[in-house]
Amino acid sequence: MIKDVLKLLLEGEAIRTEAMASVLGVTEAEIEATLAKLEEEQKLLGWRPVINPKALADHEVQALIEVSIVPEREGGFNRIAKRIARFDQVVTCYLMSGGYDLLVIVRGKNLLEVATFVSEKLATLEPVQSTATRFMLQCYKVDGFMINGGHEENGRLAISP
């Protein structure tokens, strides 16, 4: 039941339009029109609550994969980045500056599943020159929210001398 509720929250809306209208002092129709416009302009892509990763993770693993690729003549990095982003295992994909080109965040049921994805699907793509995989071991903060009470009891950070 808990996982079902969390899944609904992840796929659902953050706040009802009538509540938004009440807070902002406008009509619900105005809120709905604004939301529709934001979605049409792709400024609002969805609603996501921040959930403690341990609440969903039945031994699920997450990995950060640094990917170096050869840019294409006409499309640069875009076509291969979009191709990589379409894999089901890929949660997030960023174009980066620095020592590698793409940062890909992947989820899997276990280490072997992620390693198999990297070795059989990701690394075998022709433009991919190299990959470096780093498995996430512990989460302390997500989207500005501390995980598992990562603060002092009085709410203040410890000060070192």
C-alpha positions, 0 to 999 in steps of 0.5 A, a space after each residue: 500500500 505504501 509503495 502504491 501511494 508513493 507511486 501515485 504521488 510521483 505520478 500525480 499533482 502536487 496541489 489541487 487547483 482550487 487550493 492554488 486559486 484560494 492561496 493566490 486569490 484568483 479563480 480556479 479557471 485562471 489557475 487551470 489556464 495558466 497550468 495548461 499554458 505552462 505545460 504547452 510551453 513545456 515549462 511545467 513538465 510534471 509534478 514530483 514530491 521529494 521522497 526519501 530514496 529508501 522508501 522506494 528502494 527495495 535494494 534498488 541501486 543508483 549509479 552515476 555514469 560519466 560518458 565520453 562520446 564523439 560528437 556528430 558532425 551535424 548534431 553535436 552531442 544532441 542525437 546520442 544524448 537523446 538516444 541514451 536518455 530514452 533507455 528505461 534504466 536512465 533516470 536523468 541525462 545531462 550534457 556536462 562541461 569538463 572531463 566527460 560529456 554526459 552525466 547519466 543517472 541509472 537505476 537498477 534492481 542490483 549492481 549486476 543489472 546496472 553493470 549489464 546495462 552499461 556494458 551491453 547497451 551503453 558502452 556498445 553505442 558507436 559514439 561512446 568512447 568511454 564510461 566511468 560508473 560510480 554507485 550511489 552508497 548513501 543519500 544525504 540531501 535531495 532537491 534541498 531536503 535533508 534525508 533521515 534527519 541530517 541535522 542537529 537536534 536544535 536544527 542548527 549545524 554544528 560549528 567546529 572551532 
